[in-house]
Amino acid sequence: MINNQIDILAFGAHPDDVELGCAGTLAKSISEGKSVVIVDLTQGELGSRGTVETRYNEAEKAGEILGIQERINLKLEDGFFENNRENQLKIIQLIRRYQPRIIITNPPTDRHPDHGKACELVCISVFLSGLLKVKTEFEGVLQKEWRPFQVYHYIQWDNLEPDFVVDISGFESIKLDSCMAYETQFYKKDFKEGKITPISTKNFKESILYRMKDLGRITGVDYAEGFLAQRKISVKNIFDLH
């Protein structure tokens, strides 16, 4: 169990959300010595393909590919979880436990309604986590309030306009490998279990690479991932911008 401050705490409504949205950025950050923990809100139990057991196995494999420090599943109800006090406190406890510098989570709006709900739940929990009078405990010890320096949102199904992009050139293969670790969910030749879904087609697999290349193209690098920022981003020096 990790009890020290980490660099990035990444949330996803379902196992595979984080990989699809920001695996390249996480892999690059880890290569630079940054610490990363992933939190899956649900077990993806309503998915048309695979089972809870296979999703856990796939998530573990994906985490190993990325080199994350830990992965947690809050076991909220897939499709039906709510932005309520009980769920907020679960997330607040994790934020205060890991004290992340940055939180990355689902986009505010997307094709799957759970993605927008997860975004709202995490963002409200981030705010509440910084309030002194919101009390939580971990292992019987009262936790201190904590609010990360920034909250960012990765991009999923919808082609949202990013506020900034991260150059992930050299880490695109790790991103693809971590996504394809979810063998029941994404395209794999001759895989015949379950129905065909929008994300299990060959076209969707190819679109993962295309999006990385396209965001790279418009920003002058080979591959990139896009993010939305919850608040304005500042730099110390104009030459920090690329």
N, C-alpha and C positions, 0 to 999 in steps of 0.2 A: 504494500500500500504506500502511496506517495503522500507526504504531508507537507512538503516544501513548496514554495512558490514556483509555478511553471510559467512558460512563455505564452503558450496558446492552448485554450480550451475550445475545442470545436464541437458544436452540437449539430445533430441531424435528426429529423423526425423519424427516419427509418435507417436501418443498416444499409449502407451504400450511398446515402445522400452526401456525406462528407467527401467520400472518394470522388464522386462525380463532380462535386462543386469545387473542391480545393486541394485535392491530393497532391498536385504538383507543387503548390505553395508549401504544403506541410512537409513534403519530402525535401525540398530545398532548404527550408528552415531547419529541419533536423540535421541535414548535412553540415549546417553552419553551427551546430552545437546547441540549438534551441530545443526545449522540451515541449512535448505535445501530448495531450490527453484527448481522446474522443469520447463523446457521450451520445449514445443512441437513445432517443426518447422512447421508442417502441421496439417491439421485436419483429415488426413487419409481418405480423401474423395474418393480415388480410390479403397479402400478396397472392396473385393468381398462380404463381409458380414457387416451388420449393416449400419448405416447412420451417417452423421456428428453429428446429435443430440444425438444418442446413444453413440457415441464415447466421446462426451463431458461429458455425464452423467457418463459413465464408468470411465473416467479419474478423475473426481471429487471424485468418490467413492474410487478409488485406492489411490488417494492422502490422503484421510481421513484415510484409513487403515494404511498408512505409517506415517502419522502425519506431513506431510510437511507444510511449512509456506505459500507457495503460488504456484500456477501453472499458466503459461502463454502460450498462443498459438499465434504464430506469423502469422498464416494463410498464409504461403507460399504455392505455388501450388504443391500438392502431385504429385510426379512422374516427375514434370517438373521444379522444382525450380532450380535456377542457383546460382553459386558462383560468384556473381557480386557485384558491389559497393553498390547498394541499399540494398541488403540483408546483406552484411557485416556491414553496418552502423546500421541496426536494432539490430544486435547481439552485436556490440560494445557498443551501448547505454545501453543494458542490463548488459553487463559486468561491465561497469563503474558505473551503478546505484547500483548494488549489491556488487561490489568489492569482489568477492569470493576468498577464499584462494585456493580452488581447483575447477577445472572444469572437469566434466566427460561427455564424449560424445560417439557417435557411433564408431565402429571400422573402420580402414582405408579401409578394404575390406570385403565384405559379399555378400550373395546371392542376396539381394535386392539392386539394384544400388543406391537407395536413401541413404542407410546407409553410403556408402563410400563418396558420395557427401556431406552429412551432416558433416562428419568428416572433410573433407577438408575446407568446409565453416567455421565451428567453429574454426578450428585451425588457419586459416589465419586471422580471425576476432580477435582472442586472440592476435596475434602478433601486428596487427594494433592498437588494443586498448591501447597498451603500448606506442604508438608514440604521442609525444606532439603536433605535427602539424596536426594530424587527429582530426578535431573538431566535437563534437556532443553536443546536448543539451537535457536536460530533464526538462519538465515543465518550459521552458523558461530560464533555468539556464545552463551556459556553464559547461560541465562536465570535471573532471580531468582525465588524462590518468590513466589506471590501467591494470596490467597484473598479473594473478594469479601465485601462487608459483609453481603449477603443473597442467598439463593436462593429464588425464588418459582416456583410452578407454575400455569400457566394451566389452564383447564377446557376439555375438548373434547367428546366424544360424551356421556359419562355426566354426569348432573346432580349433580356433587359439591357439597357444602356449602362455600362459600368461607369462608376466615378473614377476608378483607377484600375490599372492592370499590373500584374506581377509577372516579370519575365521568368518563365520556368524552363527555358531552353536547357536541354541536358537532363531534364527530369520528366519529360513527356512519356517516356517508356515506363517509368515507375508508376506514373498516374494510370496509364492504360492497364498495366499489370494488376494494380490494386483494384481497379474497377472490374476487370475480368476474373478476379478471384471469386466474384459472385456468379458462379457458373450457372446457377438456376435462374438467374435474373436477366442476364445479357446473352447476346448472340454467341453461340458455339456450334460449329458445324456438326451435324448429325445428332445434336441434342434434341430429344423428342418428348421430354417430360413436361406435362402441363400445356396450357393454351399459349398461343402466340399473343404477346402483349406489345404495346407501343415501344417499350424499351428493350424487348428481346429480339428485335429485328437487326439484320445486318446493317441496315441504313442508320439505325441509332448508334450502333458501335462506331461506324465511320464518322458520324456527326460529332462524337467526342473529340476525335483527332482534328476534324475540320474546325471546330470552334477554337481550339488551342492555336491552330495555324492562322486562322483569320484574325484573332485578337493580336497575335504576334505580327501579322502583316501590317495592320494599321498602326502599330506602335514601333515598328522597325526592329523587331526581334524575330526569332524563329517560332517560338511558342509562348503563349501567355494565358493567364487566367484572369477573369474580370471580377471585380467586387463592387458592391455598393457600400457607402459609408453612412453611418447613422448621423454623424455631425461633420462639420467642415474639417478638412485635413490641412495642417500647416506644416511647413518645413522651415528649418533654421536658416537656410541659405537657398537662394534661387537656383544655384548651381546643383542642388540636390535633385532637381527635376530632370528627367530624361525624356 
